[in-house]
Amino acid sequence: MSASAQQQARRQQRIEALCAASLRALTGRRDLHYRGRRLYQGEARLPTHAPHLRLDTGQAAFADCRAAADGMALRLLHSDARWHREHCPEGAVERLVFELLEQLRVETLAPADMPGMAANLRRRFDAWSRDFCRSGLTEGSLGLLLYTVAQMCWSRLHARPVLEETEDYIEGTRASLVGDLGTPLAGIRRHRRDQAAYAEHALAIARVVGEGAVAERAEAGQGEEDGEIEETVEEGFALLLDFDEADQEGEGLATAKSGRSKAFEDAELAYRVYTTRYDREVSAASLVRRALLHENRERLDRAIAEQGINVPRLARRLGQVLWRPRPDGWAFGEEEGHIDGRRLAQLVSSPTERRLFYRDQYRLGTDCIVSFLIDCSGSMKHHSEPVAMMVDSLIRALEMIGARTELLGFTTGAWNGGRAYQEWMSRGRPRHPGRLNGLCHMVFKDADRSWRRARRDVGALLKPDLFREGIDGEAVDWACERLLARTETRRILIVISDGCPADSATNLANDAYYLDNHLKEVVARRTREGQVEILGLGVGLDLSPFYRRCLATDMSQALDTHLFDEIVERIGGRHRR
């Protein structure tokens, strides 16, 4: 990921944070947030099928993103989603029109005391209309029909003229539809505050457009099958309609791929482990020769010195977000506060004396532990040195302000399943065995060892053959359990990874997204419990499909001040939700 791509990712995250805050404020729903460029309520994704609100937050202007947020807020406030789904037509074209009309309905309900919201939505619809025409999608008869109906419905609902730039272009199609759509158009304007009554007229409009689409197809000699129409709509009107689950990726930022796991759902979200016989938790230093550890530590020190990382400055920045006032005894001889009984005699001997009180005394300190959990899968070995430099610097800075730290890693016991997979094969390969590999959880530094005593062991991160495959969900659970065993009041887990969970044997025996879905379940459960704060740090990747709090980083660039500042902001809590 280039520097410009990283800047784009940061811009996207800031825009999504602002839009999510706006949505929460407008709707009163505290669990609205963006992940993977999509809007979620809790762990449920909220679809955005209205064509003029489907935006790429990494590319679109902020004004467009804000308008889309306003539109989604009105949809959540004024539309019954379950009722809408039950009455949504099946045909692709009819569904498209019905979805659009419901969104246009709620947009007419923007509060009168929020004229800026209505203006945002009006500008957004106009911008979409221009983009749709300029893309050439209206050159076909079906595209022109859909565009004309969208303009007519918007104009009638808002009591405003259609877009002036295309008014002459759509006039012929508009005139031909007046006879069929006159009554439904009057009905949607009259019943825009009643979803059920409005839907009757919206469905009538959708049927007219659907029949028109079938007629256009039949006239062109391409058949009248709804499946063929749907294929044409999806291929020819990608700007207008996209009901699939495919991720929308920007040009610069890669987003972690994820999907639904049938094996995980069939097991009622119960994660299975074929055998734990080959799992192990080890000290990472025990896997590396002492001479190599010493050599790796010297190599790491040289690289950190060359980068010129200012650890004291980093410590000050961390202190600003982690320090909290802590009781530190009493301050005596004060002029106000609690009366000090030992000094009452002084009041008799010196009636003008005022320093007879004591108060609570506080000092800044931190009661916090930060755990770094590093994905030691094969692809991460190429990033091992910059990751080690970054983590080493953060651990030193955190300890300078009094925070506890630990450094953990996770990989598998072998490639391609190892002995667990061989055991499964010898027993006839039963269906859906769950996780089919041994775990290897590594401790590079535990919380009770200082950085000075553990600094040599951090060099084990530079040993390439420690990196095999990665089973992230169980590793996150393991790291959280270690944190919960601590007495600190604030516990933060930072997961550093460059991709999705990957174990070839497990994926082949179950399905491609089995481990992905388990990771999502673990992170969601731990987040709901609220005892551990989890932050995903993506190495050249956006991990937002898995982690609500996340940051994409570019380890091919120098570890600059800006990167550390963004990590500090996420640790401190000023993050996207």
Secondary structure as UniProt FT lines:
FT   HELIX           3..27
FT   TURN            30..31
FT   STRAND          32..35
FT   TURN            36..37
FT   STRAND          38..41
FT   TURN            42..43
FT   STRAND          44..45
FT   HELIX           51..53
FT   TURN            57..59
FT   HELIX           62..78
FT   HELIX           81..87
FT   HELIX           92..107
FT   TURN            108..109
FT   TURN            112..113
FT   HELIX           115..134
FT   TURN            135..136
FT   HELIX           137..139
FT   HELIX           141..158
FT   HELIX           164..166
FT   HELIX           167..190
FT   TURN            191..193
FT   HELIX           195..219
FT   TURN            220..221
FT   HELIX           226..236
FT   TURN            238..240
FT   HELIX           262..266
FT   TURN            267..269
FT   TURN            277..278
FT   STRAND          280..283
FT   HELIX           284..287
FT   HELIX           290..307
FT   HELIX           311..322
FT   STRAND          324..334
FT   STRAND          338..339
FT   HELIX           341..343
FT   HELIX           344..349
FT   TURN            351..352
FT   STRAND          357..365
FT   STRAND          368..375
FT   HELIX           378..383
FT   HELIX           384..400
FT   TURN            401..402
FT   STRAND          404..412
FT   HELIX           415..417
FT   HELIX           418..426
FT   TURN            427..428
FT   STRAND          439..445
FT   TURN            447..448
FT   HELIX           451..458
FT   HELIX           459..462
FT   HELIX           464..466
FT   HELIX           472..484
FT   STRAND          490..497
FT   HELIX           504..509
FT   TURN            512..513
FT   HELIX           514..529
FT   STRAND          533..539
FT   TURN            544..546
FT   STRAND          550..553
FT   TURN            555..556
FT   HELIX           561..572
//
